[in-house]
Amino acid sequence: MNCMLVGVRDRYILIDAGLMFPDFSDLGMQKILPDTGALAAWKDKIEALIITHAHEDHIGALPWVLPALDPKTPVYASGFPMQLIKRRLQEYGLWDAKRMHTFRMRDRFQLGPFECEPIRVTHSIPDCCGLILRSDEGNIVHTGDWKIDESPVDGQTFDRSVFEQIGKEGVALMMSDSTNVLTPGRTKSERGVRSLLGHKVEGHNHKGRVIATMFASNLHRIGSAKAAADAAGRKLCFIGMSLETYLEAAHKEGIAPFSPRELISPAQMHEANPDEVMLVTTGSQGEDRAQLPLAARQASRQFKLTENDLVLYSAKIIPGNDNKVMTMMNSISGLGAKVCMDRGLHTSGHAYRDELEEILQIVKPQHFLPVHGEYAFLTEHAELAQEAGVRSTSVIRNGQMLGVASRRNGKTLSSGSMAHLGTASLQLLYNDGNNGTGNGSEMALDERTTLATDGIVIVAVDVFRPTSVMVQATGGEVASNRGQQLMGKVRITTRGMWVDEGRMLAQLHKMSEAAVAALPSESSLAAVEERVGREIRRGCRQYNQKTPEVIVIAHEYDARAGAAANAAAVRKADAQTARTQGAQPKGSSRPGPKGNQKLAPDAEQLPQQVLIERELANPRSKPRAGSNTEYP
């Protein structure tokens, strides 16, 4: 994740506090978080936290990261990210204005052990920066997420001049975004997307509504949608809360492409002529609760799709979401709407290979560390750096610590150059979208997978014990009444399993009841649950090669019989212990759990046990309150 410690000797800053989104295997989870326990262990060394931009994979973990740091650790961000950070932290009751600091591009300020200079870069969200971190030990360049857009729609161009300047000063280490290293060429400008989007909207004039879906954070694209709507004489309507959140934050910062007041409400949209309306909606990745997927399933309360609608897909399908997105699009087409997924309706916010190489040649770092991307992308980016003339490169995994030292006189490598200093033991943390947060074991991910793939079996066992579970043997010994057995009334419920029209359940019933009957009459309920659970698992494997989650709950049909059996089992265990240690005459001292102590003779316990057994044997005895009277 984007959460990196960078420091000089033993003084550190934290760059970004991002989260990841789970894939299909992380059932029930909505967020994957960095190891805040590791951060807490280092909090006395972390002097500041700085945010490069406002995407969720860079700020989404702040509500978990900030509590792990010292309460006085300052947080730095530019204006637009700070607006979103404020909103998020207020939701969690964590906003503290005293520790929040807003910076402007190219303003230098002290950031822990570094003098920090933020550099403007272009990306798919406004107000993004790279970082120049200067220190006596050398200079570090962190690009953040970036591309080179020569003609951005907001006029905020990539600040190539600062990269050229720091390249002349000398850079000990450069870290750069590796997302699109495998894609040759250069990214196209957002201005090209704006042109095509306007053409598509205009081409649907007098034919019905236009519905566009895009990433809510891409305010440049949202501005392009507004421009297309204006050119076609349409009013713009947002369907999806996150769209309004980003636009409102940008408006407060004074960088919104238009005022939120220019939008019409969903109610006004329904009353308007469809030929005069354009919708921008969330759900480009097929998220279950987003508005476009809901509308595709005819489950949205905000709007319904019609056969006259044109749906413009102005986003990229994130790997892993392919099936969800295509299922959504198929459903939209099935409702009669027209779908357009022209590749020209989207451009990446991450630099392609030629741009990555250009910046490497401008900065000319002594050492290079690729960041932000799959491991295969990182290794390819390291090779690209070597091709561009960087002699020293490295690729590290989560938790690995890398030491970098400046070359002396630009030639000699110091002894500590690009050294692996060790590895921190990190674990992923998961959040279920509410209060539940923990590691994979605490969030029961393995059990969730078992439930999803193999199902669950729940077994209730009513335990019937013989009317006389124990007899008093001669010589003070206790023995079982072997002529009688336990009986179990078993009820089995399954979910998420094939049961072969009940035939598998019948077999499981027989196996469970036989397992109970094979146990000694004084067996505990825990022993019953363990034996029945084992047999259920064996039966499922035999019948359909499944290993479901099995839950067995055993209880006494008559609690008094259970108490008698338990007392008899304790006496039997005591008798066996006495035989092992050497029998003593009744009434004498014998070893106990806390040393030698006087124990009551077994004969003193006999009258109460006899009364219990006589009561159980009496057919006129009334059943206990709450007992199952449906069973004989």
N, C-alpha and C positions, 0 to 999 in steps of 0.2 A: 504494500500500500504506500501511498504518498505520505510518509511520516518519517522524516530522516533527521538524525542527529549529526550536526557538523560542528567541529570545534577546533580550538587551538590548545594543545596539551590537555588540560583537564577542565576547560571552560567550554560550554556547548550552547548552541542554539538549536531549536527544533524548527525544521522547515515543513510546513503544512501539517494538517491533521485530517487526513482523508480516510474514507471507508471504501469498501468494495460491496458490490451487490452479489447475492448468492446465485448459484446456478441450480439446476433441477435437482441436484443431489442433496442440497442443504434444505431439506423439507421443513416448511414452516418458518424459516428464517427470512428476515427482510434486510438485515445489514450484517456485514462482516467488519469487525473493528480491529485496530492494532492492539498489541499487548500493552494495556495501560499499566499492568503490574511492573513491567520492565521500566517504563517511564517513571513510575513512582520511586523505584529503587535508585534512579539517577537524578531525582528532582533537585537535589542540592547542587548539582553541577549544571543544570539547565537554566540559563540566564534570560532567555527570551523565546518567544514563538512568533514566527513570521509566516504570513499567508501569501502565496503567489497569485491566486485568483479564486473565484467563487464557485467553481464546480464542486459537486458533492464529493467527488473522489479526492478533494483537497481540503474541504471544510466540514464534511459531514460527520466526522468523529469528534468534533470539538466538545459536545456535551459530555463525552466520556474522557477525553484527553485532559481537559482543563482541571477537573477534580483530582487528577493524578499528579498535577504539578503543584509547586508551592503557590499559595494563594496570592502572592505578590508578583509572580512571574508575569511580565508585561506581554501583551499581544499586539502585533503590528500588522496592518493591512491597508490597502488603498481604499478609497471612498466607497465604491460600489460593493466590494466584498464585505466591508465593515457594516454596511446597511443590512445585508443578509445575515451576517454573524449576529448582529444585535437582535434581529427578529428571532433567530433560532435559539439563542441563549436565553432570551426572555421567556420563551415557551418552556424552558427547563428550569427557570428560576436561577440562572447562573450569570446573568448580565451584571458586570461590574465596570462602570464607566471609567473608574480610576485607573484600571490596568489596561485599557484599550487605547491604542495610539494609531492615528490615521496619517499615512505618509503620501507624498506626491512623487511622481516620477522624477528621477535625477536629483532629488534632495538627498544629501548624505546625512546619516545619523549613526550614532553608536548603537550597535546591536551585539550585546555581550562582548566577546573578545574581538569583534570585527567592526570596521567602518563599512556600513552597508550603503550601496547605491542601487536603488531599484531602476530597472531599464524597461521601457515600454516595448512589449512584443504584441503581435497580432495573433488572435486565437478566435475561437467560436463563442466567446463571451466577452463583454467589455472589461476594460480596466485590468488587463493582465500584465504581469511583470516577470522579468528575469531578475537575477540578483548578482551584483558584484560585491564580493566580500573581501575586503582588504585587511591584511594583518602584517605584522613584522615577519611572520614566518612564510608569507607568500600570499598571492591573490587567488581567489576561487571564483569561478563563474558558474552559476546555476541558471540554465535557460528558462526553467519553468516549462509549461506547455506552450508551444509556439508554432507558427508558420510565418512565411513572408508574404503578406498581402500588399502588393504594390499600389493598389487603389481601393482601400477599405471603404465601406459605405459610410462609416462614421468619421472618416478623415484622419483617424489616429493611426499613423503609419508605424511600421516596424522601425525601431531606432537603431539602424545599422551603424551610425556614427559612433555610438558608445562602445559597441563591440570592437570597432576598429581602434578606438582609443585604448581600451584595456589590452588589446592584443599587442600594442606598442609598449605598454608598461611591463608586460610579462605576466603570464598566467601559470601558476603552479598546477592547478587542477581545473578542468572543465567537466561539468556534468550536463548532459543534454537529453531531451525527450527522444525516445527511440520508436515511437508508436508506428510510424509509416516508413521505416528504413527499408522495407522490402519493396516499396512502391517506387518505380523509377520516375524521373521527371520532377515537375514542380506542381504544387497545388494551384488550383484556379481560384480566382478572386471571388469573394461573395457578391461582387457587382455583377458577375455573369449569371449567378443564380437569380438575382433580382430581375434581370432582363427576361429570363425564361419564365419565371413565375408570373410576371406581368403578362407575357404572351399567352400563357395557358388560361389565366383568368379572363382575359379579354376574349379569347376564343370561345368561352362558354356564355357569352352575353346573350340574354333573352332565352336561355335554355334551362334556367333553374339556379339553385344555390351552388356555391363553390365552398368546399370544405378542405382545409389544409391541415395536415398534422406535421408537427416538428418538435424539436427539443425545446422545452419551455425556457431554458436558460439562454438560447441563441437569440438574443435581442436584435442582432443584426438581421437575422432571418425574419423575425417578427416585424421589424421595420420594413423589410421588403414586402411582406404580406400587406401591410397597411398602404404602402405605395401602390401595389397592384390593385387593391380595392378602390383606392381613390381614383386611379386612372380609369377604372371600369365603372365608376359611379355607384359603388357598393358601400354599404356600411359594414364595419368590422365588429364581430362579436367573439368574445373569448368564451370557450367552454372548457373549464378546468382551472382549479384554484391555483396551481403552481404558475400558470401563465400570468395571472394577476400579481402574484407575489414578486416575480422578477421585474415586471414592468413598474410596479409601485416602488421597489427599491431603487431602480434606475431613475425614476422621476424625482425621488427625494434627493438623489445625488446630482440631479441636473443633467443627466446624460441619456434620458429616455428618448427613443426615436419619435415618440409622440406622447401626448398627454393621455392618461387613462380616461379622462372625461370624454374623449372622442369615441370611445367604445359604446356600443349599444348593449343593453342587457338581454339575456335569453328571452325574457318576456316580450321585449320590443322586437326581437328577431322573429318570434312566432307571428307577430301581427303584421310584419313587413312583407312586401312583395318578394318572393324567393329570388327573383331576378336582380334584386337590389341588395342582396345580403351575401357576405362572405364570413365563414366561420373559421376560426383557428382553434384546434382542439388538442388535448393531450392524448397520449396513447400510441405514439409512434412505434413502441417496442412491444405492443400487444399486451401491456400490463392488465391484469384481470380487472382492477378497479378503476382504470382510467376511462375517460369518456368515450373515445372512439371504439375501443373493444366492447364496451357496454352497448353502444348503439348497434354494433355489428351483431350482437346477440339479442337485439331488441329489448335491452334491459335498462337503457339510459332514461332517466327522468328529465334530462335536459333537452334532448332532441331525438328525433327519429329520422332514419335515412329513408329517402324516397328514390324512385327510379329516375328522377330528373337531376339528382345530385352528381357533381363531379368531385371526386376525392383525390386530392393531390398529396402524394407521399413525399414530403420534403425533408427527408432524414436518411440516416444510414442504419441498416439492420445490424445491430451489435451481435457479434458471434455468440451463438447459444440461444438467440431469440428467433432464429429463422422460422421454426415451425409455428410459433405463436403468431408471428407477423403474417405469414402466408395463410394461416387459418383465418385470421381476421379479415384479410383481403378477399379471400374466397367467400366469406360470409357476406361481406359488403357487396360483392358482385352478385351473389345470390339474391340480394334484396333489390337488384335492378340498377343500383348506382354504378356510374362509370369510374374506374380506378385508373390513375396515372402514376406510374412509378419511374418516370424518366430520370436517368442518372444525373442529368444536368440540373435537377432540382435540389441537389445537395453538393456541398464541398466540404472537405475535411478541415478541421482546425489544427491538424498536426502536420508538420513539414514532411515533404517527400524527400527522397534520397538526394536529389541535386541540391536542395536547400540545406540539408544537413551537412553536406560536403562543403558548401560555400561558407558556412559559419565556422566550421573547423579550420578552413584555410585563412579566414579573417582573424580568428582568435589565436591560432597557433599555440595551443596549450602544451606545456611540458608533459602533462599526464592527462589521461581521459578516462572518465567513468560513465558509461551509458546508464541512463535511468529511465523509468516510466515505459514499461513494455514487457511483453512476454520474454522469457529467458532466451528464446531463439532470436528475438529481435535485438536483445542486448548484445549477444555475441556477434551478430552481423554488424551492428553499429560499431563495436570495438574494431572489427576488421576494416570497416570503412575509415575509421580514424587512422589506422596504421597506413592505409593506402594514401591518406591525405598528408602523411608525413609525421604523425604523432608516434614517437618511439615507444612510449610506455602507456599501455592500456590495461585495464582489469575489468572483470565482471564479477560482481558479488551477489550473493543470495540474501534473502531476509535474515537478519540477525548477525551477518558477518561484519566485522569491523576492519576498516582499511586505513592504514597510515600513509600519508603522502608528505613528502618533503620537497622543497624547491631544489632545483639544480643550482649548483654554485657556478657562477660565470657562464651560465647557459650551456655548459658542456658536461661537467662532471655530475654524475648521479650520486646523491647522498646515500648513506648506508640505509636510511629508512624509507627509501623511495618505493611507493606502492606496496607496502608490506601488509600482509594479512596478520592482524594483531590478535585475533581470536574470534569467537562466535558466542553471541548471547543466545540463551535458550528461550525462544519465543513461541507463543501459541496464539492461534487465532481466537478471537472472541466473537460470539454471535449474539445478535439481538433479534427478538421475535416481533419487533415493531411496537412493543409496549414496555413493560417493566422487566421482562425476562432478558437477562444478559449473563453469559457465562461461556466457558469453553465447550468444546464438542461433547465432552462427557456430561457436563452439567446440563446442557441443553438436550441431552438424550438423542443425539443425531443417529447413532447406530440403531437405537430402538425405533426411531421414526422410520428409518429405512426398512427395518424388518416389518413393521406394520404395513408399510406401503407395498412391499413386494411379496411378503408371505402371509400377511393377515394376522389375526389374533384369535386365540381360543380362551374363553373364560369358563371355568369349571367351578360349580358349587357342589360341595359334598356334604350331605347330612350324615353324620357318623352315628350309627346305632351300636351300642355296646351290649354284651351279654348281661343278663340280669344279675349274675354274680361274677364279677370280673376277677376276684381273687379269693383264695382260700388260705387259711392259717395252717401251715404245715407243722409237723412235729419238730421239736428242737429249736423253735423260734425262727425257722427259715420261711421265706415267702416264695411261693411258686405260682405260675399262671394256671388257670383252669383251661387246659389245652383242649378240652372237649367243645369249647365254644369259640366262635370267631366274630371279628368285627363285620359289620355290614355297612355299605354305603349307598345312599340314594343320591345318584349323580345327575346333575343337570348341566348341559353343555350348550354354550352359545358361541357362535363364530361370526366374524366380520371379515370381509375382504378375502374370502376363501371359496374355492370350489369344493362342495361337499357331496357331489355325485348323487343329487336328489335324495340326500339323507342317509345314503348307505355308509358313507364314511363316519357320520355321527353315530350310527348304530354300532359300528366296530369300536369306536372310541369309548362308547358307553360300556361295552363288555370288558374292554381292557381296563378301564378305570375301576369298575366294580370288582374285578378279579384282583386288582392290585390292592384294594382295601381289604378284601377277604384274606389275603395272604399275610397280612400284618398281625403281630401279636395283639391280643385284646387290650393290653394296657398301653398301646402306642399313642404317642402324643398327636395333637392336631398337626403340628409342624411336620412330623414324620409322614402323616397321611398326605399332606400337601406335596411334600417332596417326592413320594413314591408315585402319586397320581400324575404329577407334572412330568416326571420322567417317562411314564407310560404313554401320555398324550403325545409327547414329542416323538417318541419312537413310532407310535401309530401313524402320525402325520407323515413321517419320513417314508414309512413303508407304503402308505397309500398313494401319495402324490408327490413325493420327493420335496416337500416343503418343510421349512423350519420356522413355524409361526411363533410369535410371542405368546407364551402360555401363562395364564394367571389362574391359580387354584386357591379357592377359599373354602376351608373346611370348618365346620362348626358342629357342636354337640347337639344331637336331637334332644337329649336330656342332660342338663348341666350337672345334675347330681351324679349321674353315672360317670361323667367325665372327671368330676372331682375325686370320686372314689378310685377311678383308674389311675389318676395322677398320684394320689396318696400311696396306692399299692406299688406303683412304679418306683417311687422314692424309697419305700421300705425295702423293695427288692434290691435297689442299688446299694442301700446301706448294708444289707445282708451280704451282698457280694463283696463289698469293701471290707467288712468284718472278717470274712473268710480269708481274704487276701492278706490281711494284716495279722491274722491270728485271732480266733474267736475268744471273747472274754465272757465270763459269767454275767448273766443278766443283772443289771443294777450296778455293775462296776464301771470304773472310768475307762473310756476308750478314746483314741485319737479323734479329733474333730477338725473342722476347717480352721479353727483358731487355736489349735493346741489341744492339750488334754482337758476335757471338761466333762462333768457329770451329765449324762443323757438319761432321759426317762426310759424305762424298760419298754419293750414292744408291747408287753401285756397291758400297760397303762393306756395304750392307744387302741386296743382291741374293742372295747365296748362301743365307742363311737363308730368304728368301721362296721361292726356287726349291725348296728342300728341302720346305717346307710344301706347296707346290702339287703336287709330285711324289707326296708321301705321300697327299694327298687324291685324286689321280688313280689311285692304285693300287687296283684292285678287291679285292686280297687284304688290304687294311688292315683290322685288327680294329676294331670299333666301340669308342668310348670307354666307360669304365665308367659304368653307369647310363643308357646311352642307350636310347631307345625302339626296340627291334629289331623291333617289329611292323610298322613302316613300311618299304617298299622303299627 
